[in-house]
Amino acid sequence: GVRAAGAQVNFARPADRRNLRSIGTALATFVVCGTLAVGQARWAVANLPRPEPLAELSYYPSGTWLGQAAMGDATAWSDLLWLRAVQYYGMHRETDNTFVQMGHVFDVITTLDPQFQNAYVFGGTSLCQEGHQFAAGVRLLEKGARNNPTAWVYPFELGFVHYLGKRNLTRATFEFAQAARQPNSPDYCQRFAAWS
């Protein structure tokens, strides 16, 4: 700039003018695209049928695929899916009490995070009891036991669902005894094994 009589005069360089033009073009493009997107969203709300709540759960890809796509953030993805699974459970518990996709959703969560204890326990026991999908619930709890071989909670829950769900006292006793053998298992595991 050149100072003339106390005022500063700036002569913009050609590169600065090109940068300003580029910024202006980008801003105008953003405004036009944003306006089009809002218009398209309004059209979709007015004209397309409403989706069934949480119907997208039926399209969850496998946990193995999501684990690769997560690029190191599989645990964060499993936490997000856990929130969706709880919503799915709550919605169906309040309405029709059918849990068609629950086994798949909890399998995806536990594939992404094999140490996610609450997902195994809640998913497995809910499938066995409210979901009336005993085999799927047992598979989920067995998966937890395989992925966490020194955890007492999975054999204990397996014993619990076999005792209550199928009255299979032999399997229940075996599972309670397995739980009692694990490090840091509570005393009641042994009592459940003896009682069953």
Beta strands, then each sheet from edge to edge (+ up, - down):
strand 1: 2-4
strand 2: 7-9
sheet 1: 1+ 2-
end
